[in-house]
Amino acid sequence: MLVKGGRFKMISNIFTTLLEIAQAFINFLVGMFTALQDLIWTAGTGNEPGSLTFIGTLILLSAGAGLVMWGIDLIRSLIRIRRD
């Protein structure tokens, strides 16, 4: 049998552990996005604005092409639904 207050301590320990896991995961995501930012964007200095890197340009072009393809597929599926 648990001593008086033992359950609350156990629950507190569980939530403390879950909080530490969540914080570690969030720190991992922040570090990953910071590293990706340097890969995609070059920060400006002084009065010069920042600019996209070559990889950042390719990412934007592929995202745009993907959106166009998604739009075309959506229109094709709507036309197919209307014919049936």
N, CA, C and O atoms as a printed pandas DataFrame, in Angstrom:
     atom_number atom_name residue_name chain_id  residue_number  x_coord  y_coord  z_coord
0              1         N          MET        A               1    0.840   -1.182    0.000
1              2        CA          MET        A               1    0.000    0.000    0.000
2              3         C          MET        A               1    0.886    1.246    0.000
3              4         O          MET        A               1    1.936    1.286    0.640
4              5         N          LEU        A               2    0.448    2.215   -0.707
5              6        CA          LEU        A               2    1.219    3.453   -0.794
6              7         C          LEU        A               2    1.090    4.255    0.488
7              8         O          LEU        A               2    0.047    4.262    1.142
8              9         N          VAL        A               3    2.155    4.915    0.822
9             10        CA          VAL        A               3    2.089    5.777    2.003
10            11         C          VAL        A               3    1.250    7.000    1.685
11            12         O          VAL        A               3    0.977    7.294    0.521
12            13         N          LYS        A               4    0.850    7.702    2.715
13            14        CA          LYS        A               4   -0.014    8.863    2.539
14            15         C          LYS        A               4    0.673    9.889    1.632
15            16         O          LYS        A               4    1.802   10.302    1.894
16            17         N          GLY        A               5   -0.010   10.288    0.581
17            18        CA          GLY        A               5    0.526   11.269   -0.357
18            19         C          GLY        A               5    1.393   10.645   -1.436
19            20         O          GLY        A               5    1.883   11.352   -2.316
20            21         N          GLY        A               6    1.591    9.340   -1.386
21            22        CA          GLY        A               6    2.441    8.653   -2.363
22            23         C          GLY        A               6    1.870    8.690   -3.769
23            24         O          GLY        A               6    2.617    8.809   -4.740
24            25         N          ARG        A               7    0.550    8.590   -3.886
25            26        CA          ARG        A               7   -0.091    8.622   -5.209
26            27         C          ARG        A               7    0.119    9.966   -5.879
27            28         O          ARG        A               7    0.419   10.049   -7.070
28            29         N          PHE        A               8   -0.043   11.010   -5.094
29            30        CA          PHE        A               8    0.098   12.347   -5.675
30            31         C          PHE        A               8    1.533   12.591   -6.117
31            32         O          PHE        A               8    1.770   13.247   -7.132
32            33         N          LYS        A               9    2.490   12.068   -5.363
33            34        CA          LYS        A               9    3.889   12.207   -5.741
34            35         C          LYS        A               9    4.164   11.428   -7.022
35            36         O          LYS        A               9    4.910   11.891   -7.885
36            37         N          MET        A              10    3.569   10.253   -7.146
37            38        CA          MET        A              10    3.757    9.429   -8.327
38            39         C          MET        A              10    3.158   10.130   -9.559
39            40         O          MET        A              10    3.787   10.167  -10.617
40            41         N          ILE        A              11    1.964   10.676   -9.423
41            42        CA          ILE        A              11    1.326   11.400  -10.522
42            43         C          ILE        A              11    2.132   12.636  -10.868
43            44         O          ILE        A              11    2.300   12.961  -12.043
44            45         N          SER        A              12    2.627   13.323   -9.865
45            46        CA          SER        A              12    3.469   14.495  -10.096
46            47         C          SER        A              12    4.734   14.117  -10.853
47            48         O          SER        A              12    5.158   14.842  -11.753
48            49         N          ASN        A              13    5.342   12.985  -10.495
49            50        CA          ASN        A              13    6.542   12.528  -11.193
50            51         C          ASN        A              13    6.243   12.173  -12.644
51            52         O          ASN        A              13    7.049   12.454  -13.532
52            53         N          ILE        A              14    5.092   11.559  -12.887
53            54        CA          ILE        A              14    4.709   11.203  -14.256
54            55         C          ILE        A              14    4.555   12.473  -15.102
55            56         O          ILE        A              14    5.076   12.547  -16.215
56            57         N          PHE        A              15    3.849   13.457  -14.580
57            58        CA          PHE        A              15    3.653   14.684  -15.341
58            59         C          PHE        A              15    4.947   15.473  -15.506
59            60         O          PHE        A              15    5.141   16.134  -16.526
60            61         N          THR        A              16    5.828   15.411  -14.520
61            62        CA          THR        A              16    7.130   16.065  -14.644
62            63         C          THR        A              16    7.940   15.420  -15.765
63            64         O          THR        A              16    8.582   16.111  -16.556
64            65         N          THR        A              17    7.904   14.090  -15.824
65            66        CA          THR        A              17    8.612   13.374  -16.883
66            67         C          THR        A              17    8.017   13.700  -18.251
67            68         O          THR        A              17    8.755   13.927  -19.210
68            69         N          LEU        A              18    6.687   13.725  -18.348
69            70        CA          LEU        A              18    6.039   14.075  -19.620
70            71         C          LEU        A              18    6.398   15.493  -20.046
71            72         O          LEU        A              18    6.604   15.749  -21.232
72            73         N          LEU        A              19    6.474   16.411  -19.097
73            74        CA          LEU        A              19    6.853   17.785  -19.394
74            75         C          LEU        A              19    8.284   17.856  -19.912
75            76         O          LEU        A              19    8.568   18.594  -20.855
76            77         N          GLU        A              20    9.178   17.099  -19.304
77            78        CA          GLU        A              20   10.571   17.084  -19.764
78            79         C          GLU        A              20   10.686   16.508  -21.170
79            80         O          GLU        A              20   11.476   16.994  -21.980
80            81         N          ILE        A              21    9.904   15.480  -21.459
81            82        CA          ILE        A              21    9.906   14.896  -22.804
82            83         C          ILE        A              21    9.378   15.911  -23.814
83            84         O          ILE        A              21    9.962   16.071  -24.886
84            85         N          ALA        A              22    8.288   16.596  -23.491
85            86        CA          ALA        A              22    7.718   17.599  -24.391
86            87         C          ALA        A              22    8.704   18.745  -24.619
87            88         O          ALA        A              22    8.837   19.222  -25.746
88            89         N          GLN        A              23    9.388   19.189  -23.581
89            90        CA          GLN        A              23   10.364   20.264  -23.731
90            91         C          GLN        A              23   11.531   19.835  -24.601
91            92         O          GLN        A              23   12.013   20.623  -25.414
92            93         N          ALA        A              24   11.997   18.602  -24.447
93            94        CA          ALA        A              24   13.090   18.101  -25.275
94            95         C          ALA        A              24   12.666   18.022  -26.735
95            96         O          ALA        A              24   13.449   18.347  -27.628
96            97         N          PHE        A              25   11.427   17.591  -26.985
97            98        CA          PHE        A              25   10.925   17.508  -28.356
98            99         C          PHE        A              25   10.801   18.896  -28.980
99           100         O          PHE        A              25   11.161   19.086  -30.141
100          101         N          ILE        A              26   10.302   19.853  -28.228
101          102        CA          ILE        A              26   10.169   21.223  -28.733
102          103         C          ILE        A              26   11.543   21.830  -28.996
103          104         O          ILE        A              26   11.730   22.518  -30.000
104          105         N          ASN        A              27   12.501   21.586  -28.115
105          106        CA          ASN        A              27   13.863   22.075  -28.344
106          107         C          ASN        A              27   14.470   21.456  -29.601
107          108         O          ASN        A              27   15.198   22.125  -30.334
108          109         N          PHE        A              28   14.171   20.178  -29.851
109          110        CA          PHE        A              28   14.636   19.520  -31.060
110          111         C          PHE        A              28   14.044   20.189  -32.297
111          112         O          PHE        A              28   14.762   20.463  -33.259
112          113         N          LEU        A              29   12.739   20.451  -32.275
113          114        CA          LEU        A              29   12.092   21.090  -33.426
114          115         C          LEU        A              29   12.638   22.490  -33.668
115          116         O          LEU        A              29   12.867   22.869  -34.817
116          117         N          VAL        A              30   12.849   23.259  -32.615
117          118        CA          VAL        A              30   13.393   24.613  -32.751
118          119         C          VAL        A              30   14.789   24.556  -33.354
119          120         O          VAL        A              30   15.111   25.343  -34.245
120          121         N          GLY        A              31   15.608   23.648  -32.886
121          122        CA          GLY        A              31   16.956   23.498  -33.441
122          123         C          GLY        A              31   16.937   23.089  -34.897
123          124         O          GLY        A              31   17.745   23.561  -35.696
124          125         N          MET        A              32   16.001   22.200  -35.243
125          126        CA          MET        A              32   15.891   21.744  -36.626
126          127         C          MET        A              32   15.467   22.887  -37.539
127          128         O          MET        A              32   16.039   23.058  -38.616
128          129         N          PHE        A              33   14.476   23.670  -37.128
129          130        CA          PHE        A              33   14.021   24.775  -37.966
130          131         C          PHE        A              33   15.073   25.880  -38.066
131          132         O          PHE        A              33   15.180   26.539  -39.101
132          133         N          THR        A              34   15.836   26.085  -37.019
133          134        CA          THR        A              34   16.913   27.071  -37.076
134          135         C          THR        A              34   17.970   26.644  -38.085
135          136         O          THR        A              34   18.466   27.466  -38.856
136          137         N          ALA        A              35   18.315   25.358  -38.081
137          138        CA          ALA        A              35   19.294   24.848  -39.040
138          139         C          ALA        A              35   18.744   24.934  -40.469
139          140         O          ALA        A              35   19.482   25.262  -41.398
140          141         N          LEU        A              36   17.460   24.643  -40.644
141          142        CA          LEU        A              36   16.861   24.726  -41.973
142          143         C          LEU        A              36   16.777   26.162  -42.463
143          144         O          LEU        A              36   16.893   26.417  -43.662
144          145         N          GLN        A              37   16.579   27.087  -41.560
145          146        CA          GLN        A              37   16.506   28.493  -41.949
146          147         C          GLN        A              37   17.814   28.932  -42.587
147          148         O          GLN        A              37   17.805   29.643  -43.592
148          149         N          ASP        A              38   18.934   28.520  -42.015
149          150        CA          ASP        A              38   20.227   28.883  -42.585
150          151         C          ASP        A              38   20.432   28.252  -43.955
151          152         O          ASP        A              38   21.145   28.807  -44.791
152          153         N          LEU        A              39   19.822   27.109  -44.194
153          154        CA          LEU        A              39   19.937   26.427  -45.476
154          155         C          LEU        A              39   19.098   27.109  -46.552
155          156         O          LEU        A              39   19.453   27.074  -47.730
156          157         N          ILE        A              40   17.988   27.729  -46.156
157          158        CA          ILE        A              40   17.038   28.295  -47.109
158          159         C          ILE        A              40   17.211   29.802  -47.285
159          160         O          ILE        A              40   16.998   30.314  -48.384
160          161         N          TRP        A              41   17.588   30.518  -46.239
161          162        CA          TRP        A              41   17.571   31.982  -46.256
162          163         C          TRP        A              41   18.904   32.539  -45.788
163          164         O          TRP        A              41   19.458   32.093  -44.783
164          165         N          THR        A              42   19.414   33.519  -46.524
165          166        CA          THR        A              42   20.614   34.234  -46.110
166          167         C          THR        A              42   20.180   35.572  -45.543
167          168         O          THR        A              42   19.546   36.363  -46.241
168          169         N          ALA        A              43   20.508   35.832  -44.305
169          170        CA          ALA        A              43   20.083   37.071  -43.651
170          171         C          ALA        A              43   20.807   38.270  -44.255
171          172         O          ALA        A              43   21.964   38.176  -44.664
172          173         N          GLY        A              44   20.108   39.390  -44.300
173          174        CA          GLY        A              44   20.707   40.612  -44.806
174          175         C          GLY        A              44   21.574   41.284  -43.752
175          176         O          GLY        A              44   21.455   41.016  -42.556
176          177         N          THR        A              45   22.444   42.161  -44.226
177          178        CA          THR        A              45   23.288   42.916  -43.304
178          179         C          THR        A              45   23.098   44.399  -43.572
179          180         O          THR        A              45   23.102   44.836  -44.722
180          181         N          GLY        A              46   22.934   45.154  -42.525
181          182        CA          GLY        A              46   22.764   46.599  -42.672
182          183         C          GLY        A              46   21.492   46.935  -43.436
183          184         O          GLY        A              46   20.393   46.525  -43.061
184          185         N          ASN        A              47   21.665   47.694  -44.520
185          186        CA          ASN        A              47   20.515   48.099  -45.330
186          187         C          ASN        A              47   20.167   47.087  -46.414
187          188         O          ASN        A              47   19.144   47.225  -47.085
188          189         N          GLU        A              48   21.003   46.078  -46.591
189          190        CA          GLU        A              48   20.732   45.070  -47.618
190          191         C          GLU        A              48   19.716   44.055  -47.098
191          192         O          GLU        A              48   19.842   43.561  -45.977
192          193         N          PRO        A              49   18.710   43.748  -47.915
193          194        CA          PRO        A              49   17.725   42.749  -47.480
194          195         C          PRO        A              49   18.296   41.337  -47.581
195          196         O          PRO        A              49   19.295   41.111  -48.263
196          197         N          GLY        A              50   17.666   40.408  -46.911
197          198        CA          GLY        A              50   18.065   39.015  -47.004
198          199         C          GLY        A              50   17.672   38.439  -48.350
199          200         O          GLY        A              50   16.939   39.071  -49.110
200          201         N          SER        A              51   18.156   37.242  -48.649
201          202        CA          SER        A              51   17.839   36.627  -49.936
202          203         C          SER        A              51   17.727   35.115  -49.774
203          204         O          SER        A              51   18.249   34.523  -48.829
204          205         N          LEU        A              52   17.038   34.526  -50.716
205          206        CA          LEU        A              52   16.897   33.076  -50.741
206          207         C          LEU        A              52   18.185   32.452  -51.256
207          208         O          LEU        A              52   18.865   33.016  -52.113
208          209         N          THR        A              53   18.508   31.293  -50.727
209          210        CA          THR        A              53   19.620   30.540  -51.278
210          211         C          THR        A              53   19.113   29.747  -52.476
211          212         O          THR        A              53   17.920   29.765  -52.780
212          213         N          PHE        A              54   20.018   29.056  -53.150
213          214        CA          PHE        A              54   19.628   28.242  -54.299
214          215         C          PHE        A              54   18.624   27.169  -53.871
215          216         O          PHE        A              54   17.630   26.931  -54.557
216          217         N          ILE        A              55   18.890   26.531  -52.743
217          218        CA          ILE        A              55   17.985   25.491  -52.246
218          219         C          ILE        A              55   16.634   26.089  -51.862
219          220         O          ILE        A              55   15.597   25.467  -52.094
220          221         N          GLY        A              56   16.631   27.291  -51.278
221          222        CA          GLY        A              56   15.375   27.954  -50.947
222          223         C          GLY        A              56   14.543   28.257  -52.183
223          224         O          GLY        A              56   13.320   28.119  -52.167
224          225         N          THR        A              57   15.213   28.672  -53.254
225          226        CA          THR        A              57   14.513   28.932  -54.516
226          227         C          THR        A              57   13.905   27.648  -55.065
227          228         O          THR        A              57   12.759   27.644  -55.513
228          229         N          LEU        A              58   14.668   26.559  -55.032
229          230        CA          LEU        A              58   14.147   25.277  -55.515
230          231         C          LEU        A              58   12.952   24.814  -54.684
231          232         O          LEU        A              58   11.996   24.259  -55.226
232          233         N          ILE        A              59   13.004   25.039  -53.376
233          234        CA          ILE        A              59   11.885   24.643  -52.513
234          235         C          ILE        A              59   10.628   25.429  -52.876
235          236         O          ILE        A              59    9.542   24.857  -52.971
236          237         N          LEU        A              60   10.774   26.733  -53.078
237          238        CA          LEU        A              60    9.603   27.543  -53.455
238          239         C          LEU        A              60    9.046   27.140  -54.814
239          240         O          LEU        A              60    7.831   27.075  -54.998
240          241         N          LEU        A              61    9.935   26.870  -55.765
241          242        CA          LEU        A              61    9.470   26.446  -57.094
242          243         C          LEU        A              61    8.746   25.103  -57.026
243          244         O          LEU        A              61    7.714   24.928  -57.674
244          245         N          SER        A              62    9.267   24.162  -56.259
245          246        CA          SER        A              62    8.610   22.862  -56.153
246          247         C          SER        A              62    7.282   22.965  -55.404
247          248         O          SER        A              62    6.330   22.257  -55.735
248          249         N          ALA        A              63    7.210   23.844  -54.394
249          250        CA          ALA        A              63    5.939   24.045  -53.691
250          251         C          ALA        A              63    4.896   24.650  -54.629
251          252         O          ALA        A              63    3.732   24.252  -54.611
252          253         N          GLY        A              64    5.317   25.608  -55.443
253          254        CA          GLY        A              64    4.404   26.207  -56.415
254          255         C          GLY        A              64    3.934   25.195  -57.445
255          256         O          GLY        A              64    2.751   25.158  -57.781
256          257         N          ALA        A              65    4.850   24.369  -57.952
257          258        CA          ALA        A              65    4.468   23.343  -58.926
258          259         C          ALA        A              65    3.510   22.339  -58.290
259          260         O          ALA        A              65    2.562   21.892  -58.936
260          261         N          GLY        A              66    3.748   21.987  -57.045
261          262        CA          GLY        A              66    2.859   21.063  -56.349
262          263         C          GLY        A              66    1.458   21.637  -56.182
263          264         O          GLY        A              66    0.468   20.923  -56.342
264          265         N          LEU        A              67    1.372   22.933  -55.860
265          266        CA          LEU        A              67    0.054   23.572  -55.738
266          267         C          LEU        A              67   -0.683   23.605  -57.076
267          268         O          LEU        A              67   -1.890   23.370  -57.130
268          269         N          VAL        A              68    0.039   23.894  -58.146
269          270        CA          VAL        A              68   -0.581   23.909  -59.477
270          271         C          VAL        A              68   -1.086   22.516  -59.834
271          272         O          VAL        A              68   -2.202   22.370  -60.334
272          273         N          MET        A              69   -0.274   21.492  -59.580
273          274        CA          MET        A              69   -0.700   20.120  -59.885
274          275         C          MET        A              69   -1.906   19.718  -59.041
275          276         O          MET        A              69   -2.815   19.045  -59.527
276          277         N          TRP        A              70   -1.910   20.137  -57.765
277          278        CA          TRP        A              70   -3.056   19.837  -56.907
278          279         C          TRP        A              70   -4.310   20.519  -57.450
279          280         O          TRP        A              70   -5.380   19.910  -57.472
280          281         N          GLY        A              71   -4.194   21.759  -57.881
281          282        CA          GLY        A              71   -5.344   22.477  -58.438
282          283         C          GLY        A              71   -5.873   21.816  -59.695
283          284         O          GLY        A              71   -7.085   21.693  -59.872
284          285         N          ILE        A              72   -4.975   21.390  -60.570
285          286        CA          ILE        A              72   -5.398   20.718  -61.806
286          287         C          ILE        A              72   -6.106   19.410  -61.473
287          288         O          ILE        A              72   -7.146   19.111  -62.060
288          289         N          ASP        A              73   -5.564   18.625  -60.543
289          290        CA          ASP        A              73   -6.219   17.372  -60.146
290          291         C          ASP        A              73   -7.589   17.626  -59.519
291          292         O          ASP        A              73   -8.525   16.857  -59.738
292          293         N          LEU        A              74   -7.708   18.697  -58.745
293          294        CA          LEU        A              74   -8.998   19.023  -58.136
294          295         C          LEU        A              74  -10.024   19.366  -59.209
295          296         O          LEU        A              74  -11.163   18.905  -59.144
296          297         N          ILE        A              75   -9.639   20.155  -60.174
297          298        CA          ILE        A              75  -10.560   20.521  -61.258
298          299         C          ILE        A              75  -10.947   19.287  -62.066
299          300         O          ILE        A              75  -12.111   19.121  -62.432
300          301         N          ARG        A              76   -9.965   18.415  -62.346
301          302        CA          ARG        A              76  -10.270   17.188  -63.097
302          303         C          ARG        A              76  -11.249   16.311  -62.333
303          304         O          ARG        A              76  -12.158   15.736  -62.932
304          305         N          SER        A              77  -11.078   16.198  -61.008
305          306        CA          SER        A              77  -11.994   15.352  -60.243
306          307         C          SER        A              77  -13.390   15.958  -60.188
307          308         O          SER        A              77  -14.382   15.229  -60.189
308          309         N          LEU        A              78  -13.476   17.287  -60.139
309          310        CA          LEU        A              78  -14.798   17.932  -60.146
310          311         C          LEU        A              78  -15.493   17.721  -61.489
311          312         O          LEU        A              78  -16.708   17.523  -61.528
312          313         N          ILE        A              79  -14.754   17.758  -62.570
313          314        CA          ILE        A              79  -15.349   17.526  -63.891
314          315         C          ILE        A              79  -15.831   16.089  -63.987
315          316         O          ILE        A              79  -16.906   15.835  -64.529
316          317         N          ARG        A              80  -15.050   15.142  -63.468
317          318        CA          ARG        A              80  -15.438   13.748  -63.484
318          319         C          ARG        A              80  -16.717   13.503  -62.672
319          320         O          ARG        A              80  -17.579   12.725  -63.080
320          321         N          ILE        A              81  -16.826   14.165  -61.537
321          322        CA          ILE        A              81  -18.027   14.020  -60.691
322          323         C          ILE        A              81  -19.244   14.556  -61.429
323          324         O          ILE        A              81  -20.325   13.974  -61.348
324          325         N          ARG        A              82  -19.079   15.649  -62.141
325          326        CA          ARG        A              82  -20.208   16.259  -62.842
326          327         C          ARG        A              82  -20.698   15.388  -63.995
327          328         O          ARG        A              82  -21.895   15.356  -64.282
328          329         N          ARG        A              83  -19.778   14.677  -64.661
329          330        CA          ARG        A              83  -20.168   13.809  -65.786
330          331         C          ARG        A              83  -20.977   12.605  -65.311
331          332         O          ARG        A              83  -21.868   12.140  -66.022
332          333         N          ASP        A              84  -20.676   12.097  -64.114
333          334        CA          ASP        A              84  -21.360   10.877  -63.630
334          335         C          ASP        A              84  -22.749   11.127  -63.192
335          336         O          ASP        A              84  -23.437   10.201  -62.765
